[in-house]
Amino acid sequence: MTTLSVKDGLVNNETYPILKARDGSIYVGTVGGLSRYQDGKFTNTILRDNGGGGVLAIQSLCEDETGRLWIGVVGGLFVLQNGKVEDWSGKFAKRDTVYSIYSQKDGTVLFGTEHFGVWKYKDGIISAAYTTSEGLPGNDIKFIHEDRNGNLWFGTYNGLSFLKDGKFTNYTTNEGLPSNYLRSMKEDTDGTLWIGSYDGGLSRFKDGKFFNFNTENGLFSNGVFAIMEDKNGNFWMSSNQGIYRVSKQQLNDFADGKINHYESFGYGKNDGMLNTECNGGRQPSALMDSSGKIWFPTLEGIAIVNPDALQTNQIPPPVQIEKVEIDRENIWTENASNDSNFAVKINPSDIHLDITYTALSLIKSDQIHFRYKLEGLDEDWNEVGTRRTAYYTHVKAGHYTFRVIAANSDGVWNETGATISLRIHPPIWATPWFAGAVLSLGLTLSVWLYRRRI
């Protein structure tokens, strides 16, 4: 991973929208102005309120069909054309921050604002277009997307809205979205929509149904600020915890019930990021350059990922079982004994069986993933992510083998893992000898009663 920051000529490190222009140059919007990157160098433009006031923070970028660059800022709109920057903020009846801009093929330009919904530019006039009065779920517009059928989608902080033939259809958590705070959208070649949220993870919208991916079922982060796809079919997404990668095929297979887990891989400061907090909620929030590298805006410059340069850690992590606890009381530790074959006696009053394990890796040890099962009880592996303790309650008497395996941060599994044998004793009244004793006592008593009667 490489980075670009003020030391490389960027006007300000706090970056938001990022756009690849038709001429191959890249525009970066920051809180301190506009940077244009071409031939390895930055040229910077400062935008000021009313031409001479304070520096305006850039929130959105869009190049229309004529090559005109639209620049949404806090409190207004600028246009860059023929090398000249013009302030168009006064063309809005109500000045507002512009978070998203989308140019349609017919020359119409749509603006998503913070408080007043969607405005449009058509035939030289900027006018209000859509608000909650027309059917939007909210007036805070984070992204605008036109699907391959020519219908419009609007992402807001009150849910998702679909506009077709002049009619709005809205989707919120009530219809299956993981969160109403939306930040990004990507459309597949087959028409499947992928929706990213601020705090609820990723959602697939296919055949009129949502399926949600989050940290509970394998996603690296619940923040999905941008969704980019590389040539190998991997999604690259940004969040406040860094950048992460996941196979689109695995996501589809998991959603369709073909597999019971998927893997996502995170990247942060150890991989070269200057700051793991990425920025989103502005459009566009990522880009792919002509060489296939993916650019993400962050709080400290731009993070650039080269999917073709990925190096996989092929060393599987060694796995150890560290301790066994009964009702939170430690009864065995790895350091105390080298014998993995021992008996755990659980009394009728004992409830909790906890087994702690770990794995070793010099690379991203916090991203080691585990699976475990108690053979004799669990039919299949428990997929527990990075959790390092197995929890069981009210385990029945019997002989068991606890098995745990682990994968490193690149998904290379140690299939051998570690095992430990457990023998859980039944309570005294459930043992064979106790049953025999009771039976013997019963027979003896029966004989005595019979003799006494006779």
N, C-alpha and C positions, 0 to 999 in steps of 0.2 A: 504494500500500500504506500502511496506517495501523498504528499500534501502540498497545498499552495496557501500562503498566508501573506501578511503585510511585508514580511522580509523578502518575498518574491515580487512585491509590487502591488499586491491587492490593496485597495483603498481602505478597507476595514476588515477585521477578522470575523465580525459577526455577520454571517452571510445568510441569505434567505432564498429568493428565487434564483434559478440558474437555467439558462436557455442556450441551446445551440442554434445559431443563425444559419441561414441558407448558404452564406459564403464560407461556412466552416468555423467562423470565430465563435467565441463563447462569451456571453454576457452574464455577469454576476451582480445581483443586487445585494447591497449591504446597508447597514444602518448609517453608513457614512458616505454613500454615493454609489455610482455605477462604475463597474470595472469591465473592460473589454479585453479578452485574452486572445491574442493572435500571434503566431510565429514565436511562441515562447515568451511573450512579453505582455504586460498589462498597460493599458492606457485608461485613465480615470476621469470621470466627470462628476462634479458635485452638483446636486440639485438643491436649490434653496427656495424657501417659501417666498412668494411674491418677488422672486428674482434676487433678493438681497437679505432675506431673513435667515432663520436657522436652517441647518442641514436637514434634509428630509430623508427618512428611512424608506428604502425601496421594499415593496411588498409583493409585487408581481411583475411578470414580463411576458410579452407576446409579440411575435412578428406576424403581420398580416400578409395577405396575398400580394400586396404591392411592395413589400419589403419595409414597410413602416414599422418602427419599434414602439410599442405601447408600454408605458412604465407606470404601474400603479404604486402610489406612495401613501404614507400616512397623511390622510386629509385631502387626497386629490389624485390627479392624473397628469402625466407628461407624455409628450410624443417626440420621438427622435426621427427626423427625416431629412435627407439631403445634408447630413452633417450638422443639423441645427436642432437644438432642444427647445420645445415650446411647452409652456404651461397651459394645459387644457382644463385645469380644475374648475375654472369659472363656468365651463359649459354644463356642469352638473347643476340641476336646480337645487340639490341639497348636497353639499360637499361631504365626502365620507372617505374613509380608508378603503382602497381597492385591493382585495386579497387574491382575486383570480381574474384572468382575462382569457377569452377564447375567441379566435377569429374563424368565422364561417366562410365557406367558399363563395357565397354570394356577396361578400363584402361586408356583411354585418359583423360587428365586433361586440361581444357581450362582456360586461364587467360585473363581477361579483363583489359586493360591498360588505362592510361590517354591520351596518344598521338598516340599510334601505333596500335590501334584496338585489335583484339583477337589473342593470341598466343596459341600454344598447346604443350603439352608434350605427346610424343608417342615413345615407344621403346627406352627410354633413351635419347631422343633428344627434345629440345625445339626449335620450329620454328614458323615463322609467319604463320597465318592461314587466317584471314579475316581483311580487311581494307576497306576504302571507294572505293578503286580500284576494290575490288571484289563485292561491292554493298552495304556495310553498309552505313547508313545515316550519321554516324559520328564515329570518332575513340576513343572517350571518353566513355568507357564502364562501366556502373554503375551496371548492373546485367546481369546474364546469367541464362536462364531457359530452361529446357528440358521438353516439354509437354508429356502427356501420350501416344502420338502417336510417340514419338521419335524425334520430330522436335524441333529445337532450336529457342529461342527468345532472342534478345539482346536489353537491354534498354540503351539508350545513351542520351547525352544532345543535340541531334539533331533529336530525335524521336525514334520510335520502329521499330525493324527489325525482320522479320520472315524468317527462312532458312529451305527450304524443297527441297529435291532432288537436292541440289546444287544451288538452285535459291533463291535470296533474294526478299522479298516483304516488302516494307517500308511503315510506317504509321507516319504521322505528323499531325499537326493541320489542314492541308488541307484535310485530310481524316477523321477528327472528333476528334482527341485527344484534351484534354483540354490544354495541354502544351507539348512542345518538351523536357522539362527538366524532364526526368523520373528517378525514384528512386527505385521502388519496383514492384513486380508482385506476384500474387497468383493465382493458378489454382484450381477451384472447382472440386468436385467429378463428376460433370456432364460436365466438360470440359470448363466451362465459365472462362474467364480470367478477373482478376481485376488488373488494372494498377494504381500505385500511382505515383504522380508527385511531384516536388519540390514546385510548386506554383500555380497549376491549379486544384487541387483536385483529386478526384478518378474517374476512368473510368471503365465501364463494357464493355467488348468485347464479344458479343454473336451473333451467326448467322451472322457473318461478319459485325456487326454494333457496333458503339460506343455509349454509353449513359454516360453522364458526371454528376457527383455530385460535388457541390461546396458550398461555404458559402452562395451564393445567393439563393439556394434552400434547405438549411437545414444542410449542413455539418458543423461541428465545426471548421474546419480549412481547408485551401487549400493546406496544406502540408501533404503528405502521404508518410512517409519515410519507413514504414514497415506495413504489413498487416498480422495479425494473427487472427485465428478463434477459439473461445472456443467451448466447447461441447454443449452450448445452442444456437449456430448459430449466435453469435455476432461477428462482426469484431472489433478488437482492433488495432488502428493505432496511429502512433507517428508523431509529428510535432514540429515546433519551439514554439508552444503555449501550448504544453503539450501532454498528451495521451488522446484519446477519443474512445468512444464505439458507435456502431450503429448496429441495427439489419439487417442482410443480407436479411432476408425475406422482411423487409420494403423497403430496397433499390430495390430489384427486383420488388416488387409491385408498387413502385413509377415509376420505369423505364417502367413498362408495362402498366401504366395508371390506375391501380386498386385503388390507393389512391392518394390524392393530396398533401400529405406531409409525411415526415418521421422525426424522432427525433434522434439527436446525443448528447452524454453526455460527457463533458470534465472533466479531472482530472489534478490537478496541485499541487501547494505548499500546499494549504489547505488540500489536500488529502495525503500529506506526501512526495511529490517529493522535492528533494533538489534543482533542477533546472528544469524549464519547457522546456528548449531547448534540444530536443532530437537530436541524430545524425543519419544520414543516408547517402545514396550515396555510401555505402560500403556494402559488402556482407559477411555474413548475418547481417541484421540490427535488428533482434529480434529473440527470441527463446521461445519455450514452454518446460518447464522441465517435468520430469516424474510425478510430482504431478498436472500438469495442470496449473501451474503458468507461467505467461508470463513475460519475461525479456526484458527491453528496455535500450539501451545505451544512456547516456545523457552527458552533459558537466560537471556534478558533480556526477559521479558514475553511478550505475545501479538502475533503478526503476523497482520494481517487483510487478506485479498486480496479485491478486488472484481472478479470476472471481467468484469463489464459495463463497467468503466472502463479496459479495456486500450487502450493507444495503441500502434499499430504504427509502427515506424521504417520509412518507405517509401523511404529512400535506400539504394540498393545500394552496397556497399563497392567502391571502386576496387582493382584487383588489380595486383600487380607481381611480376615474377620477379627475385629478388635476386642469385642466383649459381648457377653450375654447377661441380661438382667431379668430377674423375676420380680415383678411389682416394684420396679425402679431400684432394686437392690442388686448390686453387681455380684454375680456368682462365678464368673469365669472371665479371664482376660488373656489375650494372645501372649502377653509378656510373662504371664504367670505359668503358662503350660504350653508345651509343644504338642500335646496330645489332643487331636481333634475328635477323638472318639471317647465320649464321656456321657454320663447319664445326668439328665436334668430332672430333678424330682419336683413335681408341682403338687402341692397339697390341694385339697378341695377348696380351700379359701383363697388360693392364688389365682390371679386373674390375668395379669399382663406378662407376655413374653416379648422382650425387645432384644434385637440382635443388631449390633453396630458393626459396620464394615467400612473399608476405605480402599482407595487405589492410588497408585503413585504415577505421576507424570511431571516432567520438568517443563512442559508446555501447556499452558491453560488448564491447570489442575482443577480450577473451579468449574470447568465445563465437562468434566468426566461424567458420563451417564451410566446408570446401573439398571440391571434387571435381577430379580431374585425370585425364588420360589421355595416353598417348604414341601419337598417331595413326600407324598403320602397325604397331603392336604390340598395344595394348590394344583389345579389341573394344568395351568399354563403360567408363563412368566408374568410377574408384576412389573410393569414399566413405570419406574419411579423417578426418571430424570436424574437430577443431581442429588436427590435425597440419600442419606447415608445411614439410615436406620430402618429396619424392618419391624413392623408392629403386628403382634398377634394377640388375641384374647380368647380365653376359654378353649384352649386347644385340648382335644380329647387325648386320653391315654393311648400310647402306641410308640412305634419306632419311626423316626423321621430323619431326613437328611436335608439340611438347609444349604442351598446352593446360590451363590451370587457371582455374576459376571459383570464386566465393565467395558466401556468403549472410551477411547480418548476423544479429544475435541474435534477430530476429523472423522469420527465414526468407525474407527478400527477397533474391533471387539477382541477381548481376551475371552475366548469361548470356554477355556478351562476354568478360569475363575478360582474360587475358594469354596470349600465345603466344610461342614461340621455335622457330626451325627448327634442326634438328640434322642434320648429315651425318656419319655414322660410316664412316670409311674401313676397308676390309678390310685384312688383313695382305697384305704384298707378294705372297705366293704365291697369293693368291686373286683378284688383279686380272686383268682381261682381257689387258693387255699382257704380264703375266708368263706367262700361259698361252700367248699367241701366241709369246713368245720361246722357251718350252720346246718348242712345236711346231716352230718354225723350226729350232731347234737339233737336234731329233730328225730332221727331214727332211734337214738338212745332213749329219748324222752318217750317216744311212742311205745317202745318195748317195756319201759318201766311202768307206764300207765296200764298197758295190757296185762302185765303180770300182777299188778296191784288189784286190778279189777277181777281177774281170775281167782 
